[in-house]
């Protein structure tokens, strides 16, 4: 590695070199001081007593699979739970079948919305929480599939008196198609970003699913009051306003994970990306600044490194070596976390997706800003 001769550098070269050094240090801080914490995070201690849990399950038009869906939960080897299913004005026989199933299943409670509305997702959650008999709540979707039969029993063992929420991993069931791949990459990246922030004292989540939380967190803060008009995000808005340092747990236990079944033609990947942007816009200033610094320095570091290599080919080994250190560190962290989560066949795509994620965020921030401006003038 050849030493740099500063005497031949112009002022602009020195500025680039300073940016290169500063952004490298900041990015290594995020890798080793933030993301590595999640990789090295030890498994949470299980409490001897399992907390009773209420599962909230909003759904619509699930006639063909509703029996299988309910059976999936009744067969779990954990009995201290309640399943509240909220029918969102189904146009088929979903509600009728649910009422029949509830007659023979004391743990199943069925309710429904009276009419469609713009805010029916939030209304469903509100109804489910009002009917919950347990202090601890977890919400899923009709497409949720627990990875393990031990999912609920292990999840119920994690909270204690000093815990307000437990965040577990949610991913997408692997299928062919680039939309499916993007959803898997996005959910993994979300978990990596938010999970590491939980461990560094800046807790927030991107997904409301598979988060065990205290029911009081919702009602003590007047639920969705002043949040009804916010699209793409629901309970995440409540969580991120009320999560406190040291009172949120993160688990990388693969047996507590949930997989979502999605259709390839629904545009779920676009909704997921828009939701990420929406949630980031409603975080506290400190958390926004932390995420912005990570994104900005990542783009700047890689851009400046490539620029220096092109301008000063005589030092390409030096600059490339520093860039390689960053890439190798990122690869190791991504690989270790994927292994812990037992998430397979997305190692290389995950690495590249994480590198371009700041650019994706910028594109969606800008597009949503333009849409917002147009709607104000119309």
N, C-alpha and C positions, 0 to 999 in steps of 0.2 A: 504494500500500500504506500504510494508516494505521498510525501508531505506536501502541503499546499504552500506555494510561494506567494505570499500576499502582496509582494512588491509589484507583481504584474497585474494585479486585480484593479479594476476601475471602481469608482464609488458604487455604481449600480451592481457590480459583481459582489462587493462587500455586503451590500444590502441583501442581496439574494442569499449569500452565505449565512448572514445573521438569521434571516427568516428560516433557512434550512435547519440551522442548529436549534433555534427556539422551538419550532414546530416539532422537530424530532423529539426533543425533551418532553414536550407536552404530550405527544402521542404515546411515548413510552410510559409516561405517568398513567395515562388512561389504561394502557394494556396491562401494566404490572401492578398498578395501585388500585385499579377499579375492576376490570374484567377478570383478572386472575383471582380475585377474591371469590368470585362465583365458582370458578373451576375448583378451587381448593376448599370450598365451603364444606364443612363436615356435615354428615347426616344429622338431622334434628333428633333430639331425644324424644322418645315416645312416652307419653304419660300413661300410668297404669290404668287410669279410668278413661273410657271413651266418651266424648261429649255427644249428646243427642244432636242430630243434624236434621234440618229440613232442606230437602232438595226442591228448588223451584224450577219448573219446566214449562215455559210458554211454548205453544205450538199452534199450527194452523194447517188444516187439510192433510192430516196424517192418517186417514182412514186405513190405507193399505198396510201400514206398519205399526199401528198404535198398540196392538196386542203384544207384538214382539218387543216394542219399546218398554211397556210397563213390566213385562216379564223379565227383561234385562235387569231391572232394578230390584224386583222382588226376589230374584235368585242370588243376590249378593249375600255373603255370609256375615251380615251385620244387620241387626234387627231394630236397633234403637234409632229409627229414622222415620221421617214423614215425607211423602212425595206429594207435592201440590202441583197439579197440572192445570194451566190456565189456557182455555181454548180462545183463540183470537178470531172469533166470528168465522169458524170454518164453514165452507159451503158444501161439505160432504157429511158423512155420518160419524165424524170423529167424536163429537160431543156425546152422541147417543151411545157409542161403544164404550167411551170412558165411563159414563154413568153406570153401565152394566158391570164393567170391571170393578168399579168402586163398591158395588153391593157385596162382593165377596172378598174384598181386600181392605181391611181396616186402616192400613197405612196410606192408602191412596185417597186423596181429597181432590175433588174436581170442582172447578168454577169456570166462569166464562165472561167475556166482555159482552155487553148488550148491543153494541154497535161499533162499526169501524170508525176510526178517527186518525188524525195525523200523529197522535201521540200514543198509539195503542201499545207499543213496546214498553214504554214507561208505565202506562196504566196497568199492564199485565204484571209487571214487577211489583208495583205498589199493592195490588190485590193479593199477590202471592205472599208478600211480606206481612200484610195484615192478618192473613190466615195462618201464618206459621206458628207452631206451638213450641218450637225449639229456640234457644238463644243463639244458636249457630246456624248460618244459612250458607248454602252453596247453590249457585245457579248454573244450569246447563242448557243446551239446546236439544231439539228433537233429533239432531244429527250427532249427538255426543255419544261416544263409545269409550267407557273406561278401559284402559289398557289391561288392568288386572282386576280379578275378583276381590282383591284386598284393597281396592281403591278407597272406598268409603271408611272402612275400619281403620286404615292407616291415617287417612286425612283427619278423622275424628280424634286421633290420639295426639295430634300436634299442638293444639292450642292450650294455653294455661292462663292463669289470672293476669299475666302481664302481656297477653297477646290480644290484638284487635283483629288480625287477619293473617291467613296463611295462603301464600301464593304458590300454586302448583303449575306444572307445564301443560300447555294445550298446543296440539299440533294438528295436522291434517292427514287423514288416511292416504297413504301413497297410492296414486294411480298414474296412468300415462297422461301426458299433456303438459304444456308449459304453464298453464294457469295453476294447475295443481302444484307444480314445482315452485312457482312464485309464492303461493300461499304458504307452503312449508318453509321456504326461506324467510319470508317476512315474519312468521310467528316465531321461528327460532331466533331471529335477530331481535325481535321485540323482547323475548324472554331474557336474552343475553344482556340487553341494555337496561331493562327495568330491574331484573334480578340483581345485577351488580350494584345498581343505585340503592336498592334496599339494604345491601350489606355495607354501603358507605354512608348511610344515614340520610339519604335523599329518596325515600320510598315513593314509588308510584307504579301503576300498571297500565298496560295498553289493552288488556282484555278482561272483561268481567267474568268470563267463564272459568270454572274450576278455581275460584277464589273463595275460601271459607272465611266468613266474616261475622262479626257480632251484629245481630239485628238492631241493636240500639244505635249503631253507627248511622243507620238510615233515618230512624225516627227522631233521634236527638238533633238532627240537622235539617228537619222539615222536608225530608225526602227530595223530590225533584222540583221543589218550589224555585222559581226563577231559572229552571234548566229545561223546561218542556220544549223550548224551541230549538235546542241544540241537537242537530242531526248526527248520526253515526256513532254516538257515544251515549251510554246510559249509566249503569252503576259505576263505571270507571270515573265519572265526574264526581260522584260521592266519595269514592275511595281516595282519589288523589287530593281532595280538599281536606280529608280527615286522617289520612295516614300520618303517624308520628314516629319519629326516630326511636328505634328500639322496641316498638310494639307491633312490628310486622315481621313475619317469618317468610323465608323463601325455601322451598324444597326442590331438590333436583332428583328426588327418588323417582325412577321411571315407573314404579308400580302405582304412583299417585297421579300419573299423567292421564290425559283424556285426548282421544283422537276425534276429529270432526270429519264427517262425511260431507263432501261438497260435490256439486255437479260442475262439469267442465264449462258449461255455457252460461252460467249465472252471472258472470262478472264479479265473483266474490273477491278476486284479487284486487280489483279497482276499489271496491268498497272498503277492503282491509287497509289499503294505502291511504284512502281519504280519512278513514277513522284514525289512523296514526297521526295524521296532520292535525285533525280536530282536537285530539287529546293533548298533543304537544302545545297547542295554542292556549289551552286552559290550565297549564301547569303554573306553579309559582315562578316568580322571576328568577330565583336562584336555580331552580331546576332547568328552566329554559336556557339560562346562561351556560349551565354545565353542558347541556346537550349541544348547544350552538358551538361552544368552544371545541368540543370533540369533533363535530362535523366539519367546522371551518378549518381547523388545523390539519385534519386528515386530507382534505382536498388540497390545501396549500402546500403541505409537506411533499406530497407525491408530485404535484405540479412543479414546485421549485426544484425538486431533485432531478426530474427529467430535464428541466431547463438548464441546470448546471452541467449535466452530463453532455448535453448537446453543445453548449457554449464552450466548455472546457474539456474536450475529449482527452487531453493529457492527464486529467485526474478522474477519468471515468471509473477506474477501479475503486478509488477512495469513496466517491459518492455512491456508487453501486453497492459497495460493501455496507454502508450505513443503511441504504434502502433494503438490502437483503436482511439485515438484522431485524428491521421492523417487520418485514414480510414473514420471516421465519417465526418470530415471536407471535404474530397474529395466527399463523397456521397452527402452532402448538396449542394455543388457547382454544381455538375453534375445535380442533380435533379432540382435545380432552373433554370439552363440554359436551360435544356430540356423543362421545363414548359414555359419559355419565348418564345422559338422558336416553341412551340406547336408540338414538336417532341415526338411521342408516342411509347411505347412498346420497348424501347431500354435502359431503365434506368439501370438495373442490368448488361446487356452486356457492356454498355458504361463504367461503373465503372471498370470492370475487363479489358476491352480493353485498357483503359488509363493506367492501371498498367503495362500491358505487352507491351505497345507500344514501350518503349525504346529497348526492346529485339528484337521486329520485325524490328525496324530501324537498329539495329546492324547487323541482318541477311542479310538485303537487301543491306546495305552498303558494307558488305563483299562480297556478291555474285556479285554485280556490279563491285567491285574492281577486283575480279578474272577475270571476263569477259573482263574488260578493259585491264588487263595485257596480257591475251591470244591474244586479238586482236592486240596488239602492236607487238607481236612476230610472228604473222601469216602474 
